[in-house]
Amino acid sequence: MDSAPPTSSWLLWLRNALILGALTAGAFWGVAELLAPPVAAVKNAPGLSPAQWEDIQHSAQAVDADFEKAWAQQQLHPMQKADDLTRVRRLSLALTGSIPSLQELRVLESLKGADAPQWWLSHLLSDRRTSDYLAERLARVYVGIENGPFLLYRRRRLVDWLSDAIQQNRPYDQIARSLIDSNGVWTTNPEVNFVTVTNENKKGPDEVKLAAKVSRAFLGVRIDCVQCHDGKLGSTWKQTDFHQLAAFFGQANFALNGLRDDPKQNYKIRYLGKMEEEKVPAKVPWKPELLPAKGTPRTKLATWVTAKENKPFARAIVNRMWALLFNRPLIAPVDEIPLDGPFPAGMELLADDLLAHDYDLQRLIRVIASTKAFQMSSQSSDPDHPVTTAVEKAWAAFPVTRLRPEQMAGSVIQASSLSTIDAETHVLFRIKRDVDVNNFVKRYGDSGEDNFDDAGGTIPQRLLLMNGNMISNNTGNNPLINASTRIGMLAPDNATAVETAYLSIFTRRPTPAEATHFTSLLASSKSRNSRSSAMSDLYWTLMNATEFSWNH
């Protein structure tokens, strides 16, 4: 006969049983309320004062006028405004990497007389999911996706630091200066990881890599193309331009007290065609008058990069934020913006507005989201003026783009849960979500930094969606974790079940033809169990539809 388990083991078993019971109860609690539109109004989201709102709309209207001028010159007809749910979906994908949940859509439906997309944007900007997601996207630009040299590098701490800064709406120039000109230990001063990630083979900071990161990430210029030789094909950059920029990191050194500058160190390089290494002076490639006379090399570089008169800095973040919201930059590649133009419609106005408002990233997002270009439909309702490549390229229609891998995985997981997966969700669900997303991204193919290349999906990627575990595990007949099963078991009728599935997956209601077709299929189910199985099939079908895997 087995003996009774020790008290500690019994308590552990009891705790796990209680957690499982809570998760099971939570899977069903409130489902019935989510299956029907709410009737109660909700409180306003954290928003803006009337004066702030008017100022943002004024800036957006100026950008609109710039685009309208360009459309008139090209004789293009802009598309009509997209519906509210479409814009809500765009905002969620851009700022959280996932579609909105059914629970969130019900909240939006309860708004009375409010601008739902703008209310939703205010909510997202106060939501930790947004700062976490944007921090990860920016971290990819600053330090890449690899874990790097562990002894001197903590990527997770850097991402958390960035998330805190974005959540607090810290001015972007302060963020950039901290990354370039920071000192201390990589664990307690996370911003120094921008430098320490380049410490390969224990040789200290890599000045070449850091110069390339500064020019691309913060200035939107690919000056690193002349690292080995002077520019060709009409480029005005010289090899000396790049290495003089790298020389600003020549004194960076790792000591017992972390990253510090050592005035005794010098950056040396052997230029192409030379026999000997030579000491390289720290010089900037343009606007040298903005470089301070005093300070350490990195301090002076950080001040020069973020100077308001150094406009490439503002243009670079405008182009990147535009790319995050549209999944396509104003200028492609996203980190190759010409110093002297020409610039597309909107760019200079957005950069000037960012400078005038002290590098307020949240405000920049609000202005872009308030433009006609962002609010426009991706489809034409006028057969005489269809959406063409030229129309999309000129932003006269919202560009249809394939979701990035993390957006696809995040949307599959969110669609399989009727309630919102956020910071309030049980830690077990959040851990499972992070693991599933990371595994899917690795298998689907991680492009690394946000290059926003509009590459078509491959056949293996499509097969992974159709036959892989990501969709099958989240659409299978499982009443504990999958929305499809719970809808099938608890929906009061087939029409409600179909509508709920469409809202959860496509962020829209079905057309009359779609509703009739799928309702009739569910009607053939003889029991609730068989309807649950039919709902799993419906979920699988909708998640494998092209509409689900594209932003529009």
Residue pairs with C-beta under 8 A, 6 or more apart in sequence:
4 10
5 13
19 426
19 428
22 426
23 426
23 428
23 429
23 480
24 480
26 419
26 426
27 479
27 480
27 481
27 486
28 479
28 486
28 490
30 419
31 418
31 486
31 490
32 490
33 106
34 102
34 103
34 106
34 418
34 419
34 500
35 487
35 490
35 491
35 492
35 496
35 500
36 492
36 496
37 106
37 109
38 106
38 107
38 109
38 110
39 110
40 110
41 110
41 111
41 112
42 107
42 110
42 111
44 114
44 119
45 119
45 120
45 122
45 123
45 126
46 122
46 123
46 125
46 126
47 53
47 118
47 119
47 122
48 56
48 122
48 366
56 363
56 366
56 367
56 370
57 370
59 349
59 353
59 367
59 370
60 367
60 368
60 370
60 371
62 349
62 353
63 345
63 346
63 349
63 350
63 367
63 371
63 373
64 371
64 372
64 373
66 345
66 346
66 349
67 78
67 345
67 346
67 371
67 372
67 373
67 394
67 395
67 396
68 78
68 372
69 345
70 344
70 345
70 394
71 77
71 78
71 394
71 396
74 390
74 394
76 390
76 391
76 394
76 396
77 382
77 385
77 391
77 396
78 372
78 376
78 396
78 397
79 376
79 377
79 378
79 379
79 380
79 381
79 387
79 391
79 396
79 397
79 398
80 376
80 377
80 381
81 372
81 375
81 376
81 377
82 90
82 375
82 376
82 377
82 378
82 398
83 508
84 108
84 116
84 117
85 105
85 108
85 507
85 508
86 377
86 507
86 508
86 552
87 117
87 374
87 375
88 100
88 105
88 108
88 116
88 117
88 120
88 507
89 99
89 100
89 507
89 551
90 325
90 374
90 398
90 551
91 117
91 120
91 121
91 124
91 325
91 369
92 98
92 99
92 100
92 104
92 120
92 124
93 99
93 327
93 403
93 407
93 411
93 551
94 324
94 325
94 326
94 327
95 124
95 125
95 129
95 130
95 133
95 134
95 324
95 365
96 124
96 127
96 129
96 130
96 133
96 410
97 133
97 404
97 406
97 407
97 410
98 129
98 407
98 410
98 411
98 413
98 414
98 421
99 410
99 411
99 414
99 415
99 505
99 507
100 108
100 120
100 414
100 507
101 414
101 417
101 418
101 419
101 420
101 421
101 504
102 418
102 419
102 483
102 500
102 503
102 504
103 418
103 419
103 420
104 120
104 420
105 503
105 507
108 116
108 119
108 120
111 119
117 369
117 375
118 369
118 370
121 365
121 366
121 369
124 130
125 362
125 365
125 366
127 422
128 163
128 167
128 422
128 423
129 422
129 423
130 166
131 163
131 164
131 166
131 167
132 159
132 163
134 162
134 163
134 166
134 324
135 159
135 160
135 162
135 163
135 165
135 166
136 159
137 324
137 450
138 162
138 320
139 155
139 158
139 159
139 162
140 448
140 449
140 450
141 216
141 217
141 320
141 449
141 450
142 158
142 179
142 194
142 213
142 217
143 155
143 158
143 193
143 194
143 197
144 197
144 448
144 449
145 446
145 448
145 449
146 155
147 153
147 155
148 155
148 196
148 197
148 199
149 196
149 197
149 199
149 200
149 202
152 186
152 196
152 199
152 254
153 186
153 193
153 196
153 197
153 199
154 186
154 187
154 190
154 193
155 193
155 197
157 186
157 187
157 190
157 193
158 190
158 191
158 193
158 194
160 190
161 190
161 191
162 175
165 174
165 175
166 361
169 360
169 361
169 362
171 358
171 359
171 360
171 361
172 317
172 354
172 359
172 360
172 361
173 306
173 313
173 358
173 359
174 359
176 218
176 302
176 305
176 306
176 313
177 302
177 303
177 305
177 306
178 191
179 191
179 194
180 194
180 214
180 218
180 298
180 301
180 302
180 305
181 296
181 298
181 299
181 301
181 302
182 189
182 191
182 192
182 194
182 195
182 259
183 189
183 192
183 258
183 259
183 260
183 261
184 192
184 257
184 258
184 259
185 192
185 257
185 258
185 259
186 192
186 193
186 196
186 258
186 259
189 258
189 259
192 258
192 259
194 213
195 205
195 210
195 249
195 252
195 259
196 205
196 254
196 259
198 205
198 206
198 209
198 210
199 205
199 206
199 254
200 206
204 252
204 253
204 254
205 249
205 252
205 253
205 254
205 259
207 246
207 247
207 249
207 250
207 252
207 267
208 224
208 227
208 243
208 246
210 246
210 249
210 252
211 223
211 224
211 242
211 243
211 245
211 246
211 248
211 249
212 223
212 224
212 227
214 245
214 301
214 305
215 221
215 222
215 223
215 224
215 242
215 245
216 222
216 224
216 335
217 316
217 335
218 305
218 306
218 313
218 316
219 305
219 310
219 312
219 313
219 316
220 312
220 315
220 316
220 319
220 320
220 331
220 334
220 335
220 336
220 337
221 312
221 335
221 336
221 337
221 339
222 333
222 335
222 336
223 237
223 241
223 242
223 245
223 285
224 242
225 231
225 235
225 237
226 235
226 237
226 238
226 239
226 241
226 242
227 239
227 242
227 243
228 239
228 272
229 239
229 272
230 237
230 238
230 239
230 272
231 237
231 238
237 285
239 271
239 272
240 271
240 280
241 285
242 285
243 267
243 269
243 271
243 280
244 280
244 281
244 282
244 283
244 284
244 285
245 282
245 283
245 284
245 285
245 301
246 267
246 269
246 280
247 267
247 280
247 281
247 282
247 283
247 297
248 282
248 297
248 298
248 300
248 301
249 267
249 297
249 298
250 265
250 266
250 267
250 280
250 282
250 297
251 261
251 262
251 263
251 265
251 266
251 296
251 297
251 298
252 259
252 260
252 261
252 262
252 298
253 259
253 260
253 261
253 262
253 265
254 260
255 262
261 296
261 297
261 298
266 279
266 280
267 279
267 280
267 282
268 277
268 278
268 279
268 280
269 277
269 278
269 280
270 276
270 277
270 278
271 278
282 297
282 300
282 301
284 290
284 291
284 301
284 304
286 339
287 304
287 307
287 309
287 310
290 303
290 304
290 307
290 309
290 310
291 300
291 301
291 303
291 304
292 299
292 300
292 303
292 304
294 300
295 303
304 310
305 313
306 313
306 359
307 313
308 314
308 355
311 351
311 355
312 337
312 339
314 351
314 352
314 354
314 355
314 359
315 337
315 343
315 347
315 348
315 351
316 335
316 337
317 354
317 359
317 361
317 364
318 330
318 347
318 350
318 351
318 354
318 364
319 329
319 330
319 331
319 334
319 337
319 347
320 329
320 334
320 450
321 361
321 364
321 365
321 368
322 329
322 330
322 346
322 350
322 368
323 329
323 330
323 334
323 450
323 452
324 450
325 365
325 368
325 369
325 374
326 373
326 374
326 398
326 399
326 401
327 399
327 401
327 403
327 404
327 452
327 551
328 399
328 401
328 452
328 454
329 452
330 344
330 346
330 347
331 337
331 338
331 343
331 344
331 347
332 452
333 451
333 452
334 450
334 451
334 452
337 343
345 394
345 395
346 371
346 373
346 395
350 364
350 367
350 368
353 364
353 367
354 360
354 363
354 364
357 363
368 374
369 375
373 395
373 396
373 398
374 398
376 395
376 396
376 397
376 398
377 397
377 398
378 387
378 397
378 398
378 399
378 400
378 552
379 387
379 397
379 552
380 386
380 387
380 397
387 397
391 397
392 399
392 400
398 552
400 550
400 551
400 552
401 454
401 550
401 551
402 454
402 455
402 456
402 457
402 549
402 550
402 551
403 411
403 549
403 550
403 551
404 447
405 440
405 441
405 444
405 445
405 446
406 437
406 441
407 551
408 440
408 444
408 465
408 549
409 436
409 437
409 440
409 441
409 444
409 470
410 433
410 437
411 548
412 470
412 471
412 474
412 543
413 421
413 433
413 436
413 437
413 474
414 420
414 421
415 474
415 483
415 504
415 505
415 539
415 543
416 474
416 475
416 481
416 482
416 483
416 484
416 539
417 429
417 481
417 483
418 483
418 486
418 487
418 500
418 504
419 425
421 429
421 430
421 433
423 430
436 470
436 473
440 468
440 470
443 464
443 468
444 461
444 464
445 458
445 461
447 453
457 549
464 470
465 471
465 543
465 544
465 549
466 544
471 540
471 543
471 544
472 540
474 481
474 482
474 539
474 543
475 482
475 484
475 536
475 539
475 540
475 543
476 482
476 484
476 485
476 536
477 484
477 485
477 532
477 533
477 536
478 485
479 485
479 486
479 489
479 532
482 536
482 539
483 504
483 539
484 501
484 532
484 535
484 536
484 538
484 539
485 532
485 535
485 536
487 497
487 500
487 501
487 504
487 535
488 497
488 528
488 531
488 532
488 533
488 534
488 535
488 536
489 528
489 529
489 531
489 532
491 497
491 500
494 519
494 522
494 523
494 531
495 515
495 519
497 522
497 531
497 535
498 510
498 514
498 515
498 518
498 519
498 522
498 538
499 509
499 510
499 515
501 518
501 535
501 538
501 539
501 542
502 508
502 509
502 510
502 514
502 542
503 509
505 539
505 542
505 543
505 548
506 542
506 547
506 548
509 515
510 518
518 538
521 534
521 538
522 531
522 534
522 535
522 538
524 534
525 531
525 533
525 534
542 548
